């Protein structure tokens, strides 16, 4: 075992007992039986150590889920394997998860929170990919709703590993969740999270939305609308994205034409952020 790995393992044990904030570098080095100098040869700070731990744990989980979603051979077992792998992971790493529950969010630095958000978005993308693989285009109208249903199952049932000591039949629980997920897929009729909202959820920093993504949304919205000033405004904006000719003031006016139509409010919001107006 390398010195860096020793520090990671011993620090993880201390964090599980005391939390991030209450554990000092001195305590970590004493627990490892090394000097502070040896610690700082491996990590610049305690924050970097925490970040490395998060990377290790989350990369294992994301890698396992990616294999199930994109590389497993039996599609019929994909959903069961997804739930089983996730809950087995929660069970194995419950002490690590409890650290975040104990800690006040303000005690975890912004860089760590950003990294956690990045892993969360990667998980959402994998769930969307899994949904498409299992159910095809039939769930496209409510795929973002569906993704959140699956995430809600993960979050709600993970409490069983974090707060309760009762024995859990993991296979039975996952079979039950597969059954419920399939029922949702076959009976859902109403869509809440539209394509526009879904894009915003996946790209919390609106300036990260690409022109290609925006053009796809515009085309879809244009096809949905009947002839109107809103449709004409969207056509002009789409053309300008591909071949800029209008001033920002004109674009602002075209976006303003959209805001009074309930069907166009979301796309108007996305466009406003994209153009930063």
Backbone torsions as a table, in degrees:
resi	resn	phi	psi	omega
1	UNK	NA	130.8	178.5
2	UNK	-74.1	162.7	179.1
3	UNK	-62.5	-37.5	179.6
4	UNK	-63.4	-43.5	179.9
5	UNK	-67.0	-36.8	176.3
6	UNK	-59.7	-46.0	179.7
7	UNK	-61.2	-43.8	-179.5
8	UNK	-60.9	-45.4	-177.6
9	UNK	-67.9	-46.4	-178.1
10	UNK	-69.2	-38.7	178.5
11	UNK	-64.9	-39.0	178.8
12	UNK	-60.7	-39.6	177.5
13	UNK	-64.0	-43.1	179.7
14	UNK	-67.0	-42.8	179.3
15	UNK	-60.2	-39.9	-179.4
16	UNK	-63.6	-32.5	-179.8
17	UNK	-82.8	-39.8	-168.4
18	UNK	-115.5	-19.8	-173.1
19	UNK	92.1	164.7	-178.5
20	UNK	-65.8	-49.2	-170.6
21	UNK	-64.0	-39.5	-174.2
22	UNK	-81.9	-8.3	-177.8
23	UNK	-99.3	121.2	-178.2
24	UNK	-95.5	163.7	175.4
25	UNK	-61.7	-37.3	179.5
26	UNK	-61.4	-42.6	178.8
27	UNK	-63.8	-39.2	179.9
28	UNK	-64.3	-46.0	-178.4
29	UNK	-66.6	-38.5	176.9
30	UNK	-62.4	-42.4	-178.4
31	UNK	-66.7	-33.1	179.2
32	UNK	-84.3	-17.8	-176.5
33	UNK	73.3	36.5	179.9
34	UNK	-129.5	170.5	178.6
35	UNK	-86.4	163.3	174.9
36	UNK	-62.7	-35.3	178.5
37	UNK	-59.6	-40.8	178.7
38	UNK	-65.4	-36.4	177.4
39	UNK	-62.1	-48.5	-174.6
40	UNK	-74.4	-10.3	170.5
41	UNK	-75.1	-24.8	-179.1
42	UNK	-97.5	-36.0	-177.1
43	UNK	-137.5	139.0	179.9
44	UNK	-71.7	-28.0	-175.9
45	UNK	-162.0	171.9	175.3
46	UNK	-65.3	-36.1	178.6
47	UNK	-60.3	-40.7	178.3
48	UNK	-66.0	-36.6	176.6
49	UNK	-62.1	-46.9	178.8
50	UNK	-59.6	-43.9	-179.3
51	UNK	-62.6	-39.6	179.0
52	UNK	-65.9	-40.1	177.3
53	UNK	-61.4	-45.0	178.7
54	UNK	-60.6	-43.8	178.8
55	UNK	-58.5	-46.2	-178.0
56	UNK	-60.3	-49.8	-176.5
57	UNK	-66.7	-49.3	-175.1
58	UNK	-69.9	-34.6	178.7
59	UNK	-65.9	-35.8	176.0
60	UNK	-62.5	-45.6	-178.4
61	UNK	-65.5	-49.7	-178.6
62	UNK	-61.7	-39.1	179.1
63	UNK	-63.5	-43.0	178.2
64	UNK	-63.0	-43.8	-179.0
65	UNK	-68.5	-39.2	177.9
66	UNK	-60.0	-40.3	179.1
67	UNK	-63.1	-42.9	-179.9
68	UNK	-65.0	-45.6	-174.5
69	UNK	-72.1	-41.8	-170.2
70	UNK	-109.2	-12.6	-173.2
71	UNK	-127.7	-12.7	-179.6
72	UNK	-67.7	147.7	-173.7
73	UNK	-87.1	-29.8	-175.4
74	UNK	-101.1	102.1	-177.2
75	UNK	-65.6	-28.1	-177.8
76	UNK	-65.0	-25.7	-178.7
77	UNK	-98.3	-0.7	-172.0
78	UNK	-59.0	-47.2	-176.4
79	UNK	-66.9	-44.0	177.6
80	UNK	-60.3	-47.0	-178.8
81	UNK	-62.4	-35.7	178.0
82	UNK	-61.4	-52.0	-179.5
83	UNK	-64.5	-45.1	-176.6
84	UNK	-61.9	-46.2	-180.0
85	UNK	-62.8	-41.5	-179.7
86	UNK	-63.0	-48.6	-176.8
87	UNK	-72.7	-33.4	174.7
88	UNK	-63.0	-37.8	177.4
89	UNK	-65.8	-45.1	178.5
90	UNK	-59.0	-43.2	-179.0
91	UNK	-62.4	-44.0	-177.4
92	UNK	-68.9	-33.9	-174.5
93	UNK	-113.5	28.8	-177.0
94	UNK	-62.7	-34.6	178.7
95	UNK	-62.9	-40.6	179.3
96	UNK	-64.9	-42.1	-179.9
97	UNK	-63.4	-36.0	-178.7
98	UNK	-63.9	-25.7	178.2
99	UNK	-57.4	-46.1	-176.3
100	UNK	-69.9	-29.1	177.9
101	UNK	-71.6	-38.3	179.9
102	UNK	-68.2	-38.4	-172.8
103	UNK	-75.9	143.6	167.5
104	UNK	-72.9	138.3	-175.2
105	UNK	-59.1	-29.9	-178.0
106	UNK	-69.9	-15.5	180.0
107	UNK	-85.2	-8.4	176.7
108	UNK	-99.9	124.5	-171.1
109	UNK	-69.2	164.9	-173.1
110	UNK	-62.9	-35.1	-179.2
111	UNK	-64.1	-39.7	178.0
112	UNK	-67.1	-43.4	178.7
113	UNK	-61.6	-39.9	178.2
114	UNK	-62.2	-40.5	179.5
115	UNK	-65.8	-41.9	178.1
116	UNK	-62.7	-40.2	177.8
117	UNK	-63.8	-36.7	179.1
118	UNK	-65.0	-43.7	177.2
119	UNK	-64.2	-37.4	178.9
120	UNK	-62.7	-42.2	178.8
121	UNK	-66.1	-36.8	177.3
122	UNK	-63.6	-42.2	177.4
123	UNK	-61.5	-42.0	179.0
124	UNK	-61.8	-40.9	178.0
125	UNK	-63.6	-39.3	178.4
126	UNK	-66.8	-39.5	177.8
127	UNK	-64.5	-42.6	177.1
128	UNK	-60.9	-40.7	177.9
129	UNK	-63.9	-41.6	178.3
130	UNK	-64.0	-42.6	178.7
131	UNK	-57.8	-45.3	-179.4
132	UNK	-65.7	-40.3	-178.8
133	UNK	-63.9	-40.9	-175.3
134	UNK	-81.4	-44.6	-170.0
135	UNK	-108.5	-9.4	178.7
136	UNK	67.1	-150.9	-175.2
137	UNK	-77.0	-9.6	-174.7
138	UNK	-63.6	-26.1	-178.3
139	UNK	-103.4	6.0	-178.0
140	UNK	-52.5	-42.4	-177.6
141	UNK	-60.9	-27.0	-179.6
142	UNK	-127.0	30.9	-175.9
143	UNK	-63.3	-33.6	179.8
144	UNK	-73.3	-39.4	172.5
145	UNK	-56.3	-47.4	-176.7
146	UNK	-61.1	-40.6	178.1
147	UNK	-60.0	-40.9	179.6
148	UNK	-72.2	-30.8	174.3
149	UNK	-60.8	-46.4	-179.0
150	UNK	-64.2	-42.6	177.6
151	UNK	-63.1	-36.6	-180.0
152	UNK	-66.3	-36.5	174.4
153	UNK	-61.2	-46.0	179.9
154	UNK	-58.6	-47.0	-176.0
155	UNK	-68.4	-44.9	-175.6
156	UNK	-66.5	-46.2	-175.5
157	UNK	-80.0	-16.5	175.2
158	UNK	-66.6	-21.6	176.6
159	UNK	-58.4	-29.1	-179.1
160	UNK	-61.9	-29.6	-179.2
161	UNK	-89.1	-19.6	-175.0
162	UNK	-95.1	-32.9	-170.8
163	UNK	-117.2	-15.0	-174.2
164	UNK	-124.0	148.1	-179.4
165	UNK	-105.2	6.1	-178.7
166	UNK	-66.7	143.7	177.5
167	UNK	-64.1	139.5	-176.5
168	UNK	-121.3	128.4	173.0
169	UNK	-84.2	96.6	-172.2
170	UNK	-63.7	-40.0	-179.2
171	UNK	-64.7	-43.9	179.7
172	UNK	-64.5	-41.2	179.0
173	UNK	-61.3	-43.8	-178.9
174	UNK	-68.7	-37.6	175.1
175	UNK	-61.2	-41.6	178.3
176	UNK	-62.3	-41.4	-179.0
177	UNK	-70.7	-35.7	175.4
178	UNK	-61.3	-44.2	179.2
179	UNK	-60.2	-46.0	-179.1
180	UNK	-66.4	-39.5	179.2
181	UNK	-63.7	-42.0	178.9
182	UNK	-65.6	-35.5	177.4
183	UNK	-64.9	-42.4	177.3
184	UNK	-60.7	-43.8	-178.5
185	UNK	-61.6	-36.3	-175.0
186	UNK	-88.9	-15.3	-174.6
187	UNK	-118.3	-9.3	-179.2
188	UNK	-69.2	130.2	-180.0
189	UNK	-120.0	-33.0	-174.4
190	UNK	-97.8	130.3	178.5
191	UNK	-100.7	127.6	175.6
192	UNK	-101.2	-51.2	-177.7
193	UNK	-88.6	102.6	-179.0
194	UNK	-75.3	174.8	178.2
195	UNK	-58.7	-39.3	-179.2
196	UNK	-65.1	-46.6	179.1
197	UNK	-65.0	-39.8	178.9
198	UNK	-58.8	-40.4	178.3
199	UNK	-64.3	-42.0	178.5
200	UNK	-63.5	-39.5	180.0
201	UNK	-65.6	-35.5	179.3
202	UNK	-78.2	-24.4	-178.9
203	UNK	-123.9	75.7	-177.0
204	UNK	-59.7	-27.9	172.6
205	UNK	-92.9	101.1	-168.5
206	UNK	-59.7	-24.9	179.3
207	UNK	-69.5	-13.2	178.4
208	UNK	-80.7	-10.2	178.0
209	UNK	-66.0	127.1	-176.5
210	UNK	-82.3	161.2	177.6
211	UNK	-62.5	-38.0	179.7
212	UNK	-61.2	-45.3	177.8
213	UNK	-60.8	-42.3	-178.6
214	UNK	-66.4	-41.0	179.1
215	UNK	-63.0	-38.5	177.6
216	UNK	-63.7	-43.8	177.7
217	UNK	-63.0	-43.1	-179.7
218	UNK	-62.4	-45.3	179.2
219	UNK	-59.4	-44.7	-179.9
220	UNK	-62.2	-43.1	-179.6
221	UNK	-68.7	-39.2	177.3
222	UNK	-60.4	-42.5	180.0
223	UNK	-66.0	-28.5	-178.9
224	UNK	-76.2	-30.7	-171.6
225	UNK	-86.5	146.9	170.0
226	UNK	-80.9	170.8	-179.6
227	UNK	-57.8	125.1	-176.5
228	UNK	-168.0	170.1	177.6
229	UNK	-64.3	-32.1	179.0
230	UNK	-66.1	-44.2	179.8
231	UNK	-64.1	-42.9	179.6
232	UNK	-64.1	-37.5	178.3
233	UNK	-64.3	-41.8	178.9
234	UNK	-65.2	-39.1	177.8
235	UNK	-61.6	-43.9	-179.7
236	UNK	-65.7	-40.1	178.4
237	UNK	-65.4	-42.5	179.7
238	UNK	-61.2	-44.3	178.7
239	UNK	-63.3	-38.3	-179.0
240	UNK	-69.4	-33.6	176.7
241	UNK	-61.8	-37.9	-178.1
242	UNK	-81.0	-30.2	-179.7
243	UNK	-147.0	84.7	-172.3
244	UNK	-59.1	124.7	176.3
245	UNK	-136.7	-22.3	-174.6
246	UNK	-90.2	150.1	173.9
247	UNK	-74.3	164.2	179.3
248	UNK	-63.0	-32.0	179.5
249	UNK	-64.4	-40.1	178.9
250	UNK	-67.9	-42.8	178.1
251	UNK	-59.9	-41.6	178.7
252	UNK	-61.0	-40.2	178.2
253	UNK	-65.8	-40.5	178.8
254	UNK	-64.7	-40.5	177.2
255	UNK	-65.6	-36.9	177.3
256	UNK	-59.8	-32.2	177.8
257	UNK	-64.1	-22.5	-175.1
258	UNK	-86.7	-26.6	-167.0
259	UNK	-68.4	-21.5	179.6
260	UNK	-83.1	-9.7	-178.5
261	UNK	-100.0	118.1	-178.4
262	UNK	-54.6	-30.8	-179.0
263	UNK	-73.6	-14.6	-174.9
264	UNK	-114.8	0.5	-175.5
265	UNK	-62.1	-39.4	-177.5
266	UNK	-69.3	-43.6	179.3
267	UNK	-68.0	-33.2	176.1
268	UNK	-64.0	-39.7	178.6
269	UNK	-63.4	-44.7	179.7
270	UNK	-63.9	-43.6	-179.3
271	UNK	-64.4	-41.1	179.6
272	UNK	-58.8	-41.9	179.9
273	UNK	-73.2	-38.0	-179.4
274	UNK	-62.2	-43.7	-179.9
275	UNK	-86.3	-5.8	-179.2
276	UNK	57.0	49.2	177.7
277	UNK	-127.3	NA	NA
